[in-house]
C-alpha cells in the first residue's frame, strides 16, 4: 500500500517532467516576423523597386509640367521600361 506522500512525490515528479518537455512559447510578433521574412523579397529588391518607380514617376511629372502630350509619352515609356525591368515575358 502506498502512502499519500509517495503519491504526492510521484505526481510532482511527473509534473516537473511534463513542464521540462514542453517547448517554450513563441510570441505572435516573432511568429509574424518569421512568416514575413520567409515570404517577402530582400531589402535590396524592395529598395530597387521603390527607387525605380519613384524615379520614373518624377520624370513623368516633370514631362507633364512641360506639356500634356510629353507627360503621356514619358509615362508610357516609363511603364514599358518598368515592364522590361520586372522580367515580364512575351507571350
PLY file of the C-alpha trace (Angstrom):
ply
format ascii 1.0
element vertex 91
property float x
property float y
property float z
element edge 90
property int vertex1
property int vertex2
end_header
0.00 0.00 0.00
1.35 3.42 -0.95
1.21 6.42 1.28
-0.16 9.81 0.40
3.35 11.29 0.50
4.65 8.82 -2.08
1.76 9.52 -4.43
2.29 13.26 -3.96
6.03 12.99 -4.73
5.35 10.84 -7.81
2.84 13.36 -9.17
5.23 16.27 -8.53
7.97 14.44 -10.43
5.61 13.78 -13.35
4.53 17.43 -13.40
8.16 18.63 -13.48
8.98 16.26 -16.32
5.96 17.44 -18.31
6.92 21.09 -17.77
10.52 20.48 -18.84
9.46 18.62 -22.00
7.14 21.41 -23.17
8.51 23.66 -25.92
8.95 27.33 -24.99
6.17 29.67 -26.06
6.93 31.81 -29.13
5.25 35.26 -29.13
2.92 36.10 -32.00
5.07 39.04 -33.08
8.05 36.73 -33.53
5.90 34.26 -35.46
4.66 37.07 -37.72
8.20 38.35 -38.30
9.42 34.85 -39.23
6.47 34.36 -41.58
7.12 37.70 -43.30
10.86 37.00 -43.54
10.15 33.80 -45.46
7.70 35.42 -47.88
8.92 38.98 -48.54
11.69 39.77 -51.01
15.05 41.04 -49.80
15.57 44.66 -48.82
17.74 45.23 -51.91
14.89 44.15 -54.20
12.38 46.36 -52.37
14.77 49.33 -52.47
15.36 48.87 -56.21
11.64 48.69 -56.89
10.86 51.81 -54.85
13.67 53.86 -56.39
12.76 52.80 -59.93
9.08 53.58 -59.55
9.78 56.90 -57.81
12.35 57.90 -60.44
10.07 57.16 -63.37
7.21 58.89 -61.58
9.26 62.04 -61.10
10.38 62.00 -64.75
6.74 61.65 -65.82
5.68 64.51 -63.53
8.44 66.74 -64.91
7.42 65.99 -68.50
3.77 66.56 -67.60
4.57 70.09 -66.42
6.10 70.84 -69.85
3.16 69.58 -71.89
0.38 67.05 -71.53
1.47 65.06 -74.58
5.05 64.90 -73.28
3.79 63.66 -69.93
1.73 60.93 -71.54
4.64 59.88 -73.74
7.10 59.72 -70.85
4.53 57.88 -68.72
4.07 55.26 -71.43
7.81 54.85 -71.90
8.26 54.56 -68.13
5.71 51.77 -67.95
7.36 49.91 -70.81
10.78 50.20 -69.15
9.37 49.04 -65.80
7.79 46.05 -67.52
11.14 45.16 -69.10
12.94 45.57 -65.76
10.41 43.41 -63.94
11.29 40.46 -66.16
7.95 40.09 -67.87
7.98 37.52 -70.65
6.35 37.93 -74.03
3.53 35.57 -74.87
0 1
1 2
2 3
3 4
4 5
5 6
6 7
7 8
8 9
9 10
10 11
11 12
12 13
13 14
14 15
15 16
16 17
17 18
18 19
19 20
20 21
21 22
22 23
23 24
24 25
25 26
26 27
27 28
28 29
29 30
30 31
31 32
32 33
33 34
34 35
35 36
36 37
37 38
38 39
39 40
40 41
41 42
42 43
43 44
44 45
45 46
46 47
47 48
48 49
49 50
50 51
51 52
52 53
53 54
54 55
55 56
56 57
57 58
58 59
59 60
60 61
61 62
62 63
63 64
64 65
65 66
66 67
67 68
68 69
69 70
70 71
71 72
72 73
73 74
74 75
75 76
76 77
77 78
78 79
79 80
80 81
81 82
82 83
83 84
84 85
85 86
86 87
87 88
88 89
89 90
